[in-house]
Amino acid sequence: GIVTTSLSIHSDVSAIAISMSMSSKPPPQAPPSGGRLPPAPNGRLVATVLSAYDLPHDAQPSSVSLTILGSAVSTGPPSARHRDRNSFKFADSSQSGGRDSLLSGGSNELVVSAPLSELYPSNAEFRVTYDTSKPDLVAKCNLKKALRVNEQQWLILQLSDESSPPASPASSGTGSPPAGGKTAAGDEVL
């Protein structure tokens, strides 16, 4: 798997560039009358999709979706095609007047709120989808290994064709794991 802060990657690897952060909201103050304890702090995951690079075909993706804890959120279509072959930009510089748009969100920002105790140890699945008959491209990310609470992290996740298993498992835990994840003793991954 690829995890780097640089946006230059090998031309033979499909990848998605994402800026992610996870934060916790403090619980509300306990009522002075000695009422019930406040609920557990809520977590908030914000994933800003910047670009999809070196996709295996030239069809434009229709969106990127994030699935986590049974919820799915999705971006709109890319805002532009990069000069590089089969690469697409999702951050729209016209949204906030320039480079700051990469951090300000918009149609490329995916937000999920859930209890931090459930959100932090979960796995996120990013899916590049097409309106055509092209297969979706998928990247998985273990949030506990990739993020720290209240810190922004830039990730480049390796995408794999959903219909074929990846060539090798991700070494960092933030790329795509082998198809099917763990295997039982004696099973062979082909």
Residue pairs with C-beta under 8 A, 6 or more apart in sequence:
1 157
1 158
1 170
1 171
1 172
1 173
1 174
1 175
1 176
2 9
2 13
2 15
2 156
2 157
2 158
2 175
3 146
3 155
3 156
3 157
3 172
3 174
3 175
4 156
5 154
6 156
7 17
7 50
7 51
7 156
9 15
9 53
9 54
9 156
10 54
11 54
11 84
11 85
12 54
13 53
13 54
13 158
14 52
14 53
14 54
14 55
14 56
14 137
14 158
14 159
14 160
15 52
15 53
15 54
15 139
15 156
15 157
15 158
15 159
16 49
16 51
16 52
16 53
16 64
16 126
16 128
16 139
16 156
16 157
16 159
17 49
17 50
17 51
17 52
17 53
17 154
17 155
17 156
18 47
18 48
18 49
18 50
18 126
18 154
18 155
18 156
18 157
19 47
19 48
19 50
19 102
19 103
19 152
19 153
19 154
19 155
20 45
20 46
20 47
20 48
20 146
20 147
20 152
20 153
20 154
20 155
21 45
21 46
21 147
21 150
21 151
21 152
21 153
22 43
22 44
22 45
22 46
22 116
22 119
22 120
22 143
22 147
22 148
22 149
22 150
23 43
23 44
23 46
23 149
23 150
24 41
24 42
24 43
24 44
24 116
24 149
24 150
25 41
25 42
25 43
25 44
26 41
27 38
27 39
27 40
27 41
28 38
29 38
30 37
30 38
40 115
40 116
40 117
41 115
41 116
42 113
42 114
42 115
42 116
43 113
43 114
43 115
43 116
43 117
43 118
43 119
43 120
43 149
44 111
44 112
44 113
45 68
45 111
45 112
45 113
45 114
45 119
45 124
45 143
46 105
46 109
46 110
46 111
47 66
47 109
47 110
47 111
47 124
47 126
48 91
48 102
48 103
48 105
48 108
48 109
48 110
49 64
49 75
49 90
49 91
49 108
49 109
49 110
49 126
50 89
50 90
50 91
50 102
50 108
51 82
51 87
51 88
51 89
51 90
51 91
52 61
52 64
52 78
52 87
52 88
52 90
52 128
52 137
52 159
53 82
53 84
53 87
53 156
54 84
54 85
54 86
54 87
55 61
55 86
55 87
55 88
55 128
55 137
55 159
56 86
56 137
56 161
57 86
57 134
58 85
58 86
59 130
59 132
59 134
60 77
60 78
60 81
60 88
60 130
61 77
61 78
61 88
61 128
61 129
61 130
62 77
62 129
62 130
62 131
63 74
63 75
63 76
63 77
63 128
63 129
64 74
64 75
64 90
64 108
64 110
64 126
64 127
64 128
64 129
65 72
65 73
65 74
65 75
65 110
65 126
65 127
65 129
66 72
66 73
66 74
66 110
66 112
66 124
66 125
66 126
66 127
67 124
67 125
67 127
68 112
68 114
68 119
68 122
68 123
68 124
68 125
68 143
69 112
69 114
69 118
69 119
69 122
71 112
71 114
73 110
73 111
73 112
74 110
74 129
75 90
75 107
75 108
75 109
75 110
76 107
76 108
78 88
78 89
78 90
79 89
79 90
79 91
79 92
79 93
79 107
79 108
80 88
80 89
80 92
81 87
81 88
81 89
82 88
82 89
90 107
90 108
91 101
91 102
91 106
91 108
92 101
92 106
92 107
92 108
93 99
93 101
94 101
95 101
95 104
95 106
95 107
96 104
96 106
112 119
116 149
119 143
120 143
120 144
120 147
120 149
121 143
121 144
122 143
123 140
123 141
123 142
123 143
124 140
124 141
124 143
125 138
125 139
125 140
125 141
126 138
126 139
126 140
126 141
126 157
126 159
127 136
127 137
127 138
127 162
128 136
128 137
128 138
128 159
129 136
130 136
135 161
135 162
135 163
136 162
137 159
137 160
137 161
137 162
138 159
138 160
138 162
138 176
139 157
139 158
139 159
139 160
139 175
139 176
140 157
140 175
140 176
140 177
141 155
141 157
141 174
141 175
142 173
142 174
145 172
145 173
145 174
146 153
146 155
146 173
146 174
147 153
155 174
157 174
157 175
157 176
158 166
158 170
158 175
158 176
159 176
160 166
160 176
165 178
165 179
165 189
165 190
166 175
166 176
166 178
166 179
169 177
169 178
170 176
170 177
178 189
179 189
180 189
183 189
